[in-house]
Amino acid sequence: MGPERIQSVDSYDWTEILEASLSEGHRMVNRLLTDFRAGANRFDLPGEVLFAHLDGHVVVAVGGLNVEEAKGLGKAARVRRLYVVPRWRGKGLARSLLDEIILHASRTFDVLTVNVGKLDARGFYEHLGFTPIDYAGITHIKRLAHNPSSHAIGAKRASA
Ligand SMILES: CC(C)(COP(=O)(O)OP(=O)(O)OC[C@H]1O[C@@H](n2cnc3c(N)ncnc32)[C@H](O)[C@@H]1OP(=O)(O)O)[C@@H](O)C(=O)NCCC(=O)NCCS
């Protein structure tokens, strides 16, 4: 199954992924749902996107792209809210989410960033071609090969 673009979180069942993430001490799925429902972040600025892997209507992995707020990087976007339910890990779901995010991002942005923070995901990003940096709350960066079929612009927002 490939990643699906999510335009409305309430069309899907987030129960397992929310409970699993909270029980591991990760807040990203909770923040994703809270911010989406409040209208604070719907991954709907120009160039932004939210993808998920679904098992029927059940969300088993998620990852999104927000415009990067940090200045000095050119047209940059940030990978955010990447999380895979533990029993679905090691099957390439995060890689395929990231591949889809990179493809989408390359239509609009020149640079992809991430803030891994205290998460044990540095190896994951470095394995997938991100370079460590320490800049404005960004831990890793990847320069994108620009896609000529691009059209779109940038805008505002930030954090992991
Ligand atoms: C990190 C995470 C997203 C990886 O998800 P996953 O679906 O198991 O990853 P994949 O199966 O797609 O792995 C893709 C590749 O990365 C490698 N990889 C995965 N996690 C890794 C890690 N922590 N360190 C180094 N490599 C890693 C895999 O071995 C695989 O390599 P291969 O394709 O060459 O065999 C998942 O473990 C997770 O949700 N962790 C908790 C939340 C988190 O840390 N999110 C990141 C937010 S910044």
The ligand as an SDF file (V2000), in Angstrom:
LIG
                    3D

 48 50  0  0  0  0  0  0  0  0999 V2000
   11.8920    6.3860   13.1040 C   0  0  0  0  0  0  0  0  0  0  0  0
   10.6470    5.6900   12.5180 C   0  0  0  0  0  0  0  0  0  0  0  0
    9.7480    6.7400   11.8750 C   0  0  0  0  0  0  0  0  0  0  0  0
   11.1080    4.6610   11.4650 C   0  0  0  0  0  0  0  0  0  0  0  0
    9.9440    4.0200   10.9130 O   0  0  0  0  0  0  0  0  0  0  0  0
   10.0120    2.6170   10.1110 P   0  0  0  0  0  0  0  0  0  0  0  0
    8.7590    2.4870    9.2990 O   0  0  0  0  0  0  0  0  0  0  0  0
   10.3320    1.5090   11.0340 O   0  0  0  0  0  0  0  0  0  0  0  0
   11.2640    2.8590    9.1520 O   0  0  0  0  0  0  0  0  0  0  0  0
   11.5290    2.0970    7.7590 P   0  0  0  0  0  0  0  0  0  0  0  0
   11.1350    0.6580    7.9130 O   0  0  0  0  0  0  0  0  0  0  0  0
   10.8960    2.8520    6.6560 O   0  0  0  0  0  0  0  0  0  0  0  0
   13.1080    2.2190    7.6560 O   0  0  0  0  0  0  0  0  0  0  0  0
   13.7310    2.7540    6.4890 C   0  0  0  0  0  0  0  0  0  0  0  0
   15.2280    2.5490    6.6250 C   0  0  0  0  0  0  0  0  0  0  0  0
   15.7290    3.2950    7.7560 O   0  0  0  0  0  0  0  0  0  0  0  0
   16.4260    2.4130    8.6370 C   0  0  0  0  0  0  0  0  0  0  0  0
   16.1410    2.8730   10.0060 N   0  0  0  0  0  0  0  0  0  0  0  0
   14.9500    2.9150   10.6310 C   0  0  0  0  0  0  0  0  0  0  0  0
   15.0890    3.4300   11.8720 N   0  0  0  0  0  0  0  0  0  0  0  0
   16.4130    3.6880   12.0120 C   0  0  0  0  0  0  0  0  0  0  0  0
   17.1930    4.2370   13.0660 C   0  0  0  0  0  0  0  0  0  0  0  0
   16.6400    4.6280   14.2450 N   0  0  0  0  0  0  0  0  0  0  0  0
   18.5200    4.3780   12.8600 N   0  0  0  0  0  0  0  0  0  0  0  0
   19.1090    4.0140   11.6640 C   0  0  0  0  0  0  0  0  0  0  0  0
   18.3980    3.4970   10.6300 N   0  0  0  0  0  0  0  0  0  0  0  0
   17.0810    3.3410   10.8100 C   0  0  0  0  0  0  0  0  0  0  0  0
   15.8490    1.0370    8.3640 C   0  0  0  0  0  0  0  0  0  0  0  0
   16.7740    0.0290    8.7090 O   0  0  0  0  0  0  0  0  0  0  0  0
   15.5920    1.0890    6.8760 C   0  0  0  0  0  0  0  0  0  0  0  0
   16.7790    0.8550    6.1650 O   0  0  0  0  0  0  0  0  0  0  0  0
   16.7690    0.0500    4.7500 P   0  0  0  0  0  0  0  0  0  0  0  0
   15.5700    0.5670    3.9650 O   0  0  0  0  0  0  0  0  0  0  0  0
   18.0750    0.4030    4.1270 O   0  0  0  0  0  0  0  0  0  0  0  0
   16.6080   -1.3870    5.1210 O   0  0  0  0  0  0  0  0  0  0  0  0
    9.8710    4.9110   13.6220 C   0  0  0  0  0  0  0  0  0  0  0  0
   10.7640    4.0830   14.3270 O   0  0  0  0  0  0  0  0  0  0  0  0
    9.1300    5.8040   14.6080 C   0  0  0  0  0  0  0  0  0  0  0  0
    7.9730    6.1660   14.3870 O   0  0  0  0  0  0  0  0  0  0  0  0
    9.7990    6.1420   15.7450 N   0  0  0  0  0  0  0  0  0  0  0  0
    9.2000    6.9500   16.7940 C   0  0  0  0  0  0  0  0  0  0  0  0
    8.9290    8.3920   16.3600 C   0  0  0  0  0  0  0  0  0  0  0  0
   10.1100    9.0980   15.7180 C   0  0  0  0  0  0  0  0  0  0  0  0
   11.2510    8.9640   16.1420 O   0  0  0  0  0  0  0  0  0  0  0  0
    9.7940    9.8760   14.6690 N   0  0  0  0  0  0  0  0  0  0  0  0
   10.7470   10.7110   13.9650 C   0  0  0  0  0  0  0  0  0  0  0  0
   10.3050   12.1340   14.1320 C   0  0  0  0  0  0  0  0  0  0  0  0
   11.6190   13.2960   13.8800 S   0  0  0  0  0  0  0  0  0  0  0  0
  1  2  1  0
  2  3  1  0
  2  4  1  0
  2 36  1  0
  4  5  1  0
  5  6  1  0
  6  7  2  0
  6  8  1  0
  6  9  1  0
  9 10  1  0
 10 11  2  0
 10 12  1  0
 10 13  1  0
 13 14  1  0
 14 15  1  0
 15 16  1  0
 15 30  1  0
 16 17  1  0
 17 18  1  0
 17 28  1  0
 18 19  1  0
 18 27  1  0
 19 20  2  0
 20 21  1  0
 21 22  1  0
 21 27  2  0
 22 23  1  0
 22 24  2  0
 24 25  1  0
 25 26  2  0
 26 27  1  0
 28 29  1  0
 28 30  1  0
 30 31  1  0
 31 32  1  0
 32 33  2  0
 32 34  1  0
 32 35  1  0
 36 37  1  0
 36 38  1  0
 38 39  2  0
 38 40  1  0
 40 41  1  0
 41 42  1  0
 42 43  1  0
 43 44  2  0
 43 45  1  0
 45 46  1  0
 46 47  1  0
 47 48  1  0
M  END
$$$$
